């Protein structure tokens, strides 16, 4: 995906941020998705973005990710889960 995606509403560029650390929280009304970076030499992850969404949109995101991962693996092969475990927190 192109990191310089156009934000059609504002006519500007969207900022791309790398994340290898994720936290998910929820309550009765919303899901909280925290994104950040973790490095082995650091003591804790540096969170940089929080997305708050309703349960129905969280489920839509889950389905979109699942479908995209399935297509990715059909094209490039299976994704190793061991690599992600080496980099800290999912």
N, C-alpha and C positions, 0 to 999 in steps of 0.2 A: 504494500500500500504506500502511496506517495505521502511522505511526511509533510509536504507543503500543500495540504488539502485546503481548498477554498472554503471559507465560511460564507455560504451564499446569502445569508441574512444580512451580515454586516459588510460583506465584500472584502474582508481581510483574510489573513492566513491563520489557520489553527496552529497552536503550539503543540509540538510533539514532546512527550516526556517518556523516558525509559523507566520501566518498573520491573523489578525482579522480586518484589515483596508485596504481599497482598493480605489485607485483613478484611473480614466480613462480619458485620454485626447486623442485628435486626431487632425490631419491636413489632407490635401488632400492626403498625401502620406503614413502616418503611424499612428498607434495607440501606445500610451504610457500607460503601465499598471504599476502602482506603488503599492507596497505591503509593509505593515508595521504592527506595533503593537500599539494599543491604550489601555490605562488603565484609568479607571475613575479618579484616583488620579492625573494623568498627565494633563497638559494643552493642549498638542497637540500630535498627533500621531508621532511615530518615524518610518520613512520610512527606509527600508533596501534594497529593490530590485526594479529595474526598468527593465521592459521588453519592447523592442521596436520591433514592427512587422508590416508587411504590412496589409492592409485591408482584403485581401483574407485569410491570416493566422489568423487574429483576428476573422473572421467569422468561420473559421474551429475550433478554440478554443472554441468559443461560442457553436457550435453544439456538440462538444465533451463533454463539461461541461453539456449541456442540457441532452444529452443521459445518461451520468453517473449519474446525479441527478435523472432522471427517474428510472433507474435501482436501485439506492440506496433506493428510496422511495418504490419501489415494494418489496424490501427485508426487510427494517427496518421501514417503515411507513413514513408519511408526515413529512417534515422538517418545524419546526415553524419559521416563519419570525420574530416574536416578539423578540426572543432571540437575533438575530443579531442586531436589532434596539437598544437594551439595551447596546450594546458594542461599539457604535460609528460607524463611518462612512462608509457606502458603497456608 
